[in-house]
Structures are given as C-alpha cells and as structure tokens.
Amino acid sequence: MRMAREDFSFFHSLRVRWAEVDMQGIVFNGHYLTYFDVAFTEYWRATGLPDVLAQAAAGQEMFARKATVEYQAPARFDDVLEIGVRCAALGRSSMRFLLEIHRGDAHLVSGELVYVYADAAARRGVPVPPDWRERLMAMEKLAPETA
C-alpha cells in the first residue's frame, strides 16, 4: 500500500553501503527489512516510549507478528535513502506500522510491520498502554485507525 510521502511525519536517512549490494551494485532484497528495522528503531526512539531493554525489564514486550516488503525499484550502492515510518493502526494489543523507502522523488519500497504487545512470560497479548497510544497518536499527521 503506497502512501503520499507527506503523510509520513518521520523519516530516517541512510546511505547504502558496499556490503549491502550485489555485483551489479543493487541492494540485496534482505537488506530492505534491515533498513525498515533501523528506521523503526529511530522512530521508536523519537516517540520517547520505552526501548526494548526497558520493555524486557517490565515483562511486557512488542513481538513481531508480521513483516512485508513490496519492491517497486532497486536501491544502489551509495544511494541516500529516506525511510518513512508511521503508525497506521492501534488495536487492543497490536500496532501496525507502514514504511516506505524513497530515493529523492523515487518510491522504491513499501512495507508493513505488525507488532503485538504481550506479557513476555505468558506470551499473550495485553492492552497497549494508554500513554503509548497518546504518544503514537501525537507522533502522526494522520491519526492511526483504532479498534
């Protein structure tokens, strides 16, 4: 699902490194999920919400439920990429994030990450805390869908 670039309130930039490309200088497919992970980590840091270590100490963590990548065009060695991240939906215990990778005006990749907030010991979903909802809603230009 492609979004309008201006619908993203958060972007993270990175430059494609030599180790991430094949002999033709094109990014290996698996690295796009790594780029998503890097951008999501920076997005999460920008929210000010508890990081993975604080979540683990509290006994409630975000577990990855789904990750999708849809390729439109390749990134190449030394490209500067802009990765947009936005929270698109907040369920009772789930959070859905949309991501896009752009090189200048070119849209290269779209993706989706779905996490479930869960009790780490029981491995069962628990409600996303109200303060998390508030911060995620405040982060976005477009309000996430809610359930």
C-alpha positions in Angstrom: 0.0 0.0 0.0 1.7 3.2 -1.1 1.0 6.4 0.8 1.6 10.0 0.0 5.1 11.0 1.1 3.7 14.0 3.0 1.5 11.6 5.2 4.7 10.5 7.0 5.8 12.7 9.9 9.0 10.7 10.5 11.9 9.9 8.1 15.2 8.4 8.7 18.1 8.7 6.2 20.8 6.2 5.5 23.4 5.6 2.7 23.6 2.2 1.0 26.9 0.5 1.9 29.0 -1.7 -0.3 28.4 -4.8 1.9 24.6 -4.5 1.2 24.8 -4.8 -2.6 25.4 -7.5 -5.2 27.9 -7.4 -8.1 25.7 -5.1 -10.1 25.6 -2.6 -7.2 22.0 -3.3 -6.3 20.8 -3.8 -2.7 20.2 -7.4 -1.8 16.5 -8.0 -1.0 17.0 -9.0 2.6 18.6 -5.6 3.5 15.3 -3.8 3.0 14.0 -5.4 6.1 17.1 -4.3 7.9 16.6 -0.7 6.7 13.0 -0.9 8.0 14.3 -2.1 11.3 16.8 0.7 11.6 14.2 3.3 10.7 11.6 1.8 13.0 14.2 1.9 15.9 14.8 5.6 15.3 11.1 6.2 15.0 10.5 4.5 18.3 13.4 6.4 19.9 11.7 9.7 18.7 8.4 8.7 20.5 10.2 8.6 23.8 8.5 5.3 24.6 10.3 2.5 26.5 13.1 0.8 24.4 13.4 -3.0 24.2 15.6 -3.2 27.3 13.1 -1.3 29.4 10.2 -3.3 28.0 12.0 -6.6 28.8 12.7 -5.4 32.4 8.9 -4.6 32.7 8.0 -8.1 31.5 5.9 -6.7 28.6 7.3 -6.5 25.1 6.5 -6.0 21.5 6.6 -9.2 19.5 6.9 -9.1 15.7 3.8 -10.7 14.2 4.2 -9.7 10.5 6.7 -8.1 8.2 6.0 -7.5 4.5 8.1 -5.9 1.8 6.9 -4.8 -1.7 9.5 -3.8 -4.2 9.0 -1.1 -6.8 12.5 -0.3 -7.9 16.0 -1.1 -6.7 18.3 0.9 -4.4 22.0 1.0 -5.4 25.4 1.4 -3.8 25.9 4.9 -2.3 22.3 5.9 -2.7 21.0 8.1 0.1 17.6 6.7 1.1 14.8 8.3 3.1 12.7 5.8 5.1 9.3 6.9 6.2 7.6 5.3 9.2 4.1 5.8 10.5 1.8 4.1 12.9 -1.3 3.3 10.8 -3.4 1.3 13.3 -3.6 0.6 17.0 -5.6 -2.4 18.1 -6.2 -3.6 21.6 -2.8 -5.3 21.8 -1.5 -4.8 18.2 0.2 -1.9 16.4 0.6 -1.7 12.6 3.3 0.4 11.0 3.7 1.4 7.4 7.1 2.1 5.9 8.3 3.4 2.6 11.8 3.8 1.2 12.5 6.7 -1.2 15.5 7.9 -3.1 14.8 11.6 -3.9 11.4 11.6 -5.6 11.5 7.9 -6.5 9.4 5.5 -4.4 11.4 2.3 -4.1 9.9 0.0 -1.5 6.8 -0.2 0.7 6.3 -2.3 3.7 4.3 -3.1 6.8 5.3 -4.2 10.3 2.8 -5.6 12.8 3.7 -6.0 16.5 1.7 -7.4 19.4 2.3 -6.0 22.8 2.4 -9.0 25.1 3.2 -10.4 28.5 6.6 -11.8 27.9 6.3 -14.8 30.2 2.8 -15.8 29.3 3.3 -15.0 25.6 -0.2 -13.5 25.5 -1.3 -10.1 24.2 -2.0 -7.4 26.7 -3.6 -4.0 26.0 -1.3 -1.3 24.6 -0.9 1.2 27.5 -2.9 4.4 27.2 0.2 6.6 27.4 1.7 4.7 24.5 -1.4 5.3 22.4 -1.3 9.0 23.2 2.4 9.3 22.2 1.9 7.4 19.0 -1.2 9.4 18.1 0.8 12.6 18.8 3.6 11.5 16.5 1.4 11.2 13.5 0.0 13.7 10.9 -2.8 11.2 10.1 -4.5 9.6 13.1 -3.9 5.8 13.3 -7.0 3.6 12.9 -8.1 2.4 16.3 -10.1 -0.6 17.5 
